[in-house]
Amino acid sequence: MKKSIVLCSTLTIFGLVGCSNSTETQPILQEETNQVQEVVENSQQSVTTPTTDGEQKTSTVNQQQADTSVANDKELKDLQTRVANLVEETNNIKPTGGKAEQRNQFFAAEQKLDMLDEEVDNYNDLIENRYQSGQITHQIYQATELEIEKLESQLEVANDSLESRFGIYD
């Protein structure tokens, strides 16, 4: 059920990116992302397990996610910070100079976005490998995948905005 909701939401997000200009897309993407996150959070159920002293201990999927290794968290947080910084930097670029200079500005910025997008893809592959090898739980895998999708969407919106500002669509 969660997979179909996330898939539908992702398809909706990418459909909106393709059909809207970037200034309209960012709020819509954020709303869609918030809705997906809310559905996932609402569907998480508490799990009650007995402890050694006979008491009941309640844990949630969120608590299980907190058990991720520090290395995973650091990698994801680093990517989130770098994406946020690059998106801000890209959004602040204004076309200046002649056509050739503007083309150079555009392609330099686009190259940075593409390189970071490739790093996000590589991290996604790493997470998939960790999940398949049993190093991380399904809940951690799903939560990380959701965060990766957010990062990819942010980079895509920044690229669309850059294309719109420079009038270069490749």
C-alpha positions as CSV (number, residue, x, y, z in Angstrom):
1,M,0.0,0.0,0.0
2,K,2.7,2.4,1.0
3,K,4.7,1.6,-2.2
4,S,1.7,2.4,-4.4
5,I,1.1,5.7,-2.6
6,V,4.7,6.7,-2.9
7,L,4.8,5.6,-6.5
8,C,1.6,7.6,-7.3
9,S,2.9,10.6,-5.5
10,T,6.3,10.4,-7.3
11,L,4.6,10.1,-10.6
12,T,2.4,13.0,-9.8
13,I,5.4,15.1,-8.8
14,F,7.3,14.3,-12.0
15,G,4.1,14.9,-14.0
16,L,3.8,18.3,-12.4
17,V,7.4,19.2,-13.1
18,G,6.9,18.4,-16.7
19,C,3.7,20.4,-17.0
20,S,4.3,23.5,-15.0
21,N,6.8,26.3,-14.9
22,S,9.3,26.2,-12.1
23,T,7.8,28.9,-10.0
24,E,4.5,27.0,-9.8
25,T,6.1,23.7,-9.3
26,Q,8.1,24.3,-6.1
27,P,5.0,24.8,-3.9
28,I,3.2,21.9,-5.5
29,L,6.2,19.6,-5.1
30,Q,6.5,20.6,-1.4
31,E,2.8,20.0,-0.9
32,E,3.0,16.6,-2.6
33,T,6.1,15.6,-0.5
34,N,4.4,16.7,2.7
35,Q,1.3,14.6,1.8
36,V,3.4,11.5,1.1
37,Q,5.3,12.0,4.3
38,E,2.1,12.4,6.3
39,V,0.6,9.2,4.8
40,V,3.8,7.3,5.7
41,E,3.8,8.7,9.2
42,N,0.1,7.9,9.7
43,S,0.6,4.4,8.5
44,Q,3.4,3.6,10.9
45,Q,2.1,1.4,13.7
46,S,3.4,0.9,17.2
47,V,5.0,-2.4,18.0
48,T,4.7,-3.8,21.6
49,T,7.4,-6.2,22.7
50,P,7.9,-7.8,26.1
51,T,11.1,-6.9,28.0
52,T,13.2,-9.2,30.2
53,D,11.5,-7.9,33.3
54,G,8.0,-8.7,32.0
55,E,7.0,-5.1,31.2
56,Q,5.8,-4.1,27.8
57,K,8.0,-1.9,25.6
58,T,6.5,0.1,22.8
59,S,8.5,1.2,19.8
60,T,7.6,2.8,16.5
61,V,9.1,2.6,13.1
62,N,10.6,6.0,13.7
63,Q,12.5,4.6,16.7
64,Q,13.8,1.8,14.5
65,Q,14.9,4.4,11.9
66,A,16.8,6.1,14.6
67,D,18.9,3.0,14.9
68,T,20.6,3.6,11.6
69,S,24.3,3.7,11.6
70,V,26.0,7.1,12.1
71,A,27.7,6.7,8.8
72,N,24.4,6.4,6.9
73,D,23.0,9.5,8.7
74,K,26.2,11.5,8.0
75,E,26.2,10.6,4.3
76,L,22.5,11.5,3.9
77,K,22.8,14.7,6.0
78,D,25.9,15.7,3.9
79,L,23.9,15.2,0.7
80,Q,20.9,17.1,2.0
81,T,23.2,20.0,3.0
82,R,25.0,20.0,-0.3
83,V,21.8,19.9,-2.3
84,A,20.2,22.7,-0.3
85,N,23.3,24.9,-0.8
86,L,23.6,24.1,-4.5
87,V,19.9,24.8,-5.0
88,E,20.2,28.1,-3.3
89,E,23.3,29.0,-5.3
90,T,21.6,28.0,-8.5
91,N,18.5,30.0,-7.7
92,N,20.7,33.1,-7.1
93,I,22.4,32.9,-10.6
94,K,21.2,35.6,-12.9
95,P,22.1,35.7,-16.6
96,T,24.7,38.4,-17.2
97,G,26.8,39.5,-20.2
98,G,26.4,38.4,-23.8
99,K,24.9,35.2,-25.2
100,A,28.2,33.2,-25.0
101,E,28.8,34.3,-21.4
102,Q,25.2,33.4,-20.4
103,R,25.6,30.0,-22.1
104,N,28.8,29.4,-20.1
105,Q,27.1,30.4,-16.9
106,F,24.2,28.1,-17.6
107,F,26.3,25.0,-18.5
108,A,28.6,25.5,-15.5
109,A,25.6,25.6,-13.1
110,E,23.9,22.7,-14.9
111,Q,27.1,20.7,-14.6
112,K,27.2,21.2,-10.9
113,L,23.6,20.1,-10.6
114,D,24.3,17.0,-12.8
115,M,27.3,16.0,-10.7
116,L,25.5,16.3,-7.5
117,D,22.5,14.4,-9.0
118,E,24.9,11.6,-9.9
119,E,26.2,11.5,-6.3
120,V,22.6,11.2,-5.1
121,D,22.1,8.4,-7.5
122,N,25.2,6.6,-6.3
123,Y,24.1,7.0,-2.7
124,N,20.7,5.5,-3.7
125,D,22.5,2.5,-5.2
126,L,24.5,2.1,-2.0
127,I,21.4,2.2,0.1
128,E,19.7,-0.4,-2.2
129,N,22.8,-2.6,-1.9
130,R,22.8,-2.3,1.9
131,Y,19.1,-3.2,2.0
132,Q,19.6,-6.2,-0.3
133,S,22.5,-7.5,1.8
134,G,20.5,-7.1,5.0
135,Q,22.6,-4.3,6.5
136,I,19.6,-2.1,6.9
137,T,15.9,-2.8,7.7
138,H,13.1,-2.3,5.2
139,Q,11.8,0.7,7.3
140,I,15.2,2.4,7.1
141,Y,15.4,1.7,3.4
142,Q,11.9,3.2,2.7
143,A,12.6,6.3,4.8
144,T,16.0,6.8,3.1
145,E,14.4,6.3,-0.4
146,L,11.8,9.0,0.4
147,E,14.6,11.4,1.4
148,I,16.5,10.6,-1.8
149,E,13.4,11.3,-3.9
150,K,13.1,14.7,-2.2
151,L,16.7,15.5,-3.0
152,E,16.3,14.4,-6.7
153,S,13.1,16.5,-6.9
154,Q,14.9,19.6,-5.5
155,L,17.7,19.2,-8.0
156,E,15.2,18.8,-10.9
157,V,13.2,21.9,-9.9
158,A,16.5,23.9,-9.6
159,N,17.5,22.7,-13.1
160,D,14.1,23.6,-14.5
161,S,14.3,27.0,-12.9
162,L,17.8,27.5,-14.4
163,E,16.6,26.5,-17.8
164,S,13.7,28.9,-17.6
165,R,15.8,31.8,-16.4
166,F,18.4,31.4,-19.1
167,G,15.9,30.3,-21.8
168,I,18.1,27.2,-22.6
169,Y,16.3,23.9,-22.6
170,D,18.4,20.9,-23.2
